[in-house]
């Protein structure tokens, strides 16, 4: 009897096993720990956002999931959305037959910079996987970010860009300013270098062209702490306002910037050419320097043409080829302006220049610009300019300049002196930050 019982039990077990193998039509249980989700970019800056125009855009990949499984997803930003009217990115989808899917996430553009988390929740049973990336639209890492500033939208006063490291432009000849959008917010170079910029901008029919690292700086904008080193070819423009930092500044503030290299206009077209700014309208320049060569019909060591603007604690050390020149400012167009606590050293210039003022601007009717406590080596001195005969002599005078009240937002050195002697007294003085 015991033998018959064991046989019956064995037969029952085999039958149950066979039924389980043949009759179970349920899919295998999901294994979310094996499912992966990844962004196509580890960091999303201006360059990556520009891919939304012509592809591939911003997306995430799901892989190693269960065939045809449904899911929902949501994008969460550590600093929220840019505007209250912006809508969070969320939706649903289904894995394909291989357990994969692609989720388009171009809506990440509407999130503030910071950590971005994509949460994906699968159905039946619920299980969540997630991936993280960083949105860094306002972090300028290289030339690709720079040339894509605000490329997919209009500029805004809330734009505040920060350069996080030195970068060089590729060996490319630009035919327009690398930043073609108007700057309305701010750009802080943080003292990092930008090198190898070369440009040849053709004349445009019935259109004023502005040439510089930035094309145009708008009212209230701030451009500061940039160290621009041009390629040997320099910046070349035809009928234009040409400056190393910005072509045209209107109501802007240019602070603590330096430019080295050649900036060349067409002498017969008489463009406005300056070492820092081509044309300055109601703008302010503080703590800036230019070292290089200028060519145009009219040039200014720092500003080519000016309307009601100011220069403080800045200098130009340059050579020029022009019909008329000002040591710091070229042609005036109107309004009251100020140049103070600054100097110009012109080391070489064409002898047939018809008008050359030590500081500037050039004399044009009743255009007004007050010059105080400035220094120069060459040109016709104006009231408020002290002349020297050698760089070392001039340097000893400039080195004693002390500014009691510094502009708001600018940290003064301990001695409150904007200029410091070079280790070689035959070299021009440097700014306190150089």
HUUR-V856208 format. One record per backbone hydrogen bond with DSSP energy under -1.0 kcal/mol. NH is the residue of the N-H (numbers start at 1). CO is the residue of the C=O. Records with the same first field share a line. If there is no record, write none. Layout:
NH->CO, CO
This chain:
5->1
6->2
7->3
8->4
9->5
10->6
11->7
12->8
13->9
14->10
15->11
16->12
17->13
18->14
19->15
20->16
21->17
22->18
23->19
24->20
34->31
36->63
38->61
40->59
44->134
49->45
50->46
51->48
52->49
53->50
55->51
60->103
61->38
62->101
63->36
65->99
68->96
69->66
71->93
72->121
73->91
74->119
75->89
76->117
78->115
80->77
82->110
86->83
91->73
93->71
95->69
96->100
99->96
101->62
103->60
105->58
108->105
109->106
110->107
111->108
112->80
114->135
116->133
117->76
118->131
119->74
120->129
121->72
122->127
123->70
127->122
129->120
131->118
133->116
134->42
135->114
136->44
139->136
140->162
146->142
147->143
149->146
151->148
153->150
159->156
161->186
162->138
163->188
164->140
167->193
169->195
172->170
174->198
179->213
183->216
186->159
187->222
188->161
189->224
191->225
192->189
194->227
195->167
196->229
199->234
200->174
201->236
207->204
211->241
213->244
214->245
215->179
217->248
218->183
220->251
221->218
222->185
223->253
224->187
225->255
227->192
228->258
229->194
230->260
231->197
234->231
235->262
236->199
237->264
240->238
241->209
242->272
243->211
245->276
246->276
247->214
248->215
249->279
250->217
251->281
253->221
254->284
255->223
256->286
258->226
259->289
260->228
261->291
263->293
264->235
265->295
269->266
273->298
274->242
276->302
277->302
278->246
279->247
280->305
281->249
282->307
284->252
285->310
286->254
287->312
289->257
290->315
291->259
292->317
293->261
294->319
295->263
296->321
299->324
300->273
301->326
302->328
303->328
304->277
305->278
306->331
307->280
308->334
310->283
311->338
312->285
313->340
315->288
316->343
317->290
318->345
319->292
320->348
321->294
323->297
324->297
325->355
326->299
327->357
328->359
329->359
330->303
331->304
333->306
338->309
339->370
340->311
341->372
343->314
344->375
345->316
347->318
350->320
353->350
354->323
355->323
357->325
358->380
362->330
367->364
370->337
372->339
374->384
375->342
376->386
380->356
385->382
386->374
388->376
394->390
395->391
396->392
397->393
398->394
399->395
400->397
401->398
403->416
410->407
416->413
420->430
427->424
430->420
432->418
434->431
